[in-house]
Amino acid sequence: MFYQEVFKSVAESAPPLHVRQRDRQPKGKVVKRYRHADVKTPLAALNELCGKGLARLKEGVTLAALQAIAQTQTDLAAAQEMQRAKAELFRLFNAPRGQPTKLV
């Protein structure tokens, strides 16, 4: 529940992914390379996979809606919101017994 309420918008504006490419050398060895050109955000990677037909979204979820959510906050604002939410959650873990615990 905590993840769905707090981290949902953070997940859409997550840091870039380094997509791995596998190259096979003439002797048969597979070399994994992380090229700068293949660095993408999770949303861009999902968009590419959906365009190729390799991924499907749940019913009622569209790429346009995900892009709109991702553009509501900057990366810094999303990270700061996540840190505040985590601090509040950990405050509840450390609360004395018998004291009401509720997320603010």
Buried (B, 14 or more C-beta within 10 A) or exposed (E): EEEEEBBEBBBBBBEEBEBEEEEEEEEEEEEEEEEEEBBBBBBBBBBEEBEEEEEEEEEEEEEEEBEEBBEEBEBEEBBEBBEEBEEBEEEBEEEEEEEEEEEE
